[in-house]
């Protein structure tokens, strides 16, 4: 089994209740949804915290 493609989608997930910290109140969290396709037709799905560069690293370092 070999990875044939890696796709990413940025999503904003609303929080059920706001999260307050000393510097801000958050109403949503940003995530990257990752789809990994294989040569056998299997697609894996995962998620990661979005930190500005996350999507770029995944696409440049993991994608074949």
FILO-284764 format. One record per residue: residue in one letter; x, y, z of N, C-alpha, C, CB in turn. Coordinates in steps of 0.05 Angstrom, whole numbers, plus 5000, padded with zeros to 4 digits. Glycine has a CB too. Layout:
BEGIN
AXYZXYZXYZXYZ
...
This chain:
BEGIN
X501749775000500050005000501850255000498150005025
X501350434981502850684979501050924979504650674954
X501951144991500451394991500551504963501551595012
X498251574952498151694925497451994926496051544908
X496052074947495352364949494852434978492852424931
X495352684985494652795011493253055006497152835029
X490853085017489253335013488653455040486653284997
X488553715042487853845067485654045063490353995079
X483954075084481754265084481854405110478954115079
X481754675109481654835134478754865142482955105130
X478154825168475454855178475555015204474154575183
X473455165209473055305234470755175249472555615230
X471355065273469354925288468355105311470554655300
X465755175311464755345333464855195359461955435326
X465555335380465455225407462655235418467455365426
X461855045434459155055446458855275466458454785459
X461155345479461155575497463755725492460955485527
X463755985494466256135491468356055511465756435493
X470856065503473155995520474756255525474955775508
X474756345550476056595557478856545569474356765576
X480756695559483456695570484156975577485556565550
X486357025590487057295598487357485575489557295614
X487957385551488557555528486357555507491057475515
X484457375508482257375488480057175497483357295461
X477857205483475657005485475356875457472957145493
X475456605458475256455433472356345430477256225432
X471356375406468656275399468756035380466956495387
X471155985369471455755350474455665351470655845321
X474955435340477655335338478155255309478055095357
X480555305300481255235272482654975271483055455260
X481854805252482954535248483754495219481054325258
X485454305214486054215187485153925185489254235181
X483353865167482453595162484253485139479453585154
X485453245144487353135125486152875114490053075140
X486252855087485452615073487852485060483252685051
X488352235066490652095055489551865038492551985077
X490051875011489151674992491451474986488151804966
X490651224982492651024975492050894948492650804997
X494050744938493750614913491750374914496450514903
X490950294938488950084941486150184944489749904964
X485750444941483050554943482250624971481150374931
X483950604990483350665018483950965023484950485038
X482151095037482551375044482451395074480451565031
X484551505086484651555115484051855120487451485126
X482751905142482052175149483052235177478952215148
X484352475180485352555206484952855210488252475209
X485652955233485453235238487853325254482853305252
X488453585251490653705266489953985273493353695250
X491154085294490754365302491954545281491954425330
X490554755273491654935253493255145266489255065237
X495755175258497655365270498955545248499755215286
X497455605227498555775206500155635186500255995219
X502055475194503855335175503155035173506755365184
X501354935189500654655189499954545161498354605208
X498154685147497254595121499654585101495054785110
X501354785102503654795084505554565089505055065087
X506154515115508054295122506954035112508454285152
X504353975117503153725108503353695078500353715117
X502653905063502653895034505553875022501254135022
X507554005035510154005024511953775033511554265030
X511453675057513253475068512053185067513953545097
X509453165068508252895068507152815041505952895089
X505953005027504752945001506752834981503353194989
X506152614968508152494949508552674925507152214940
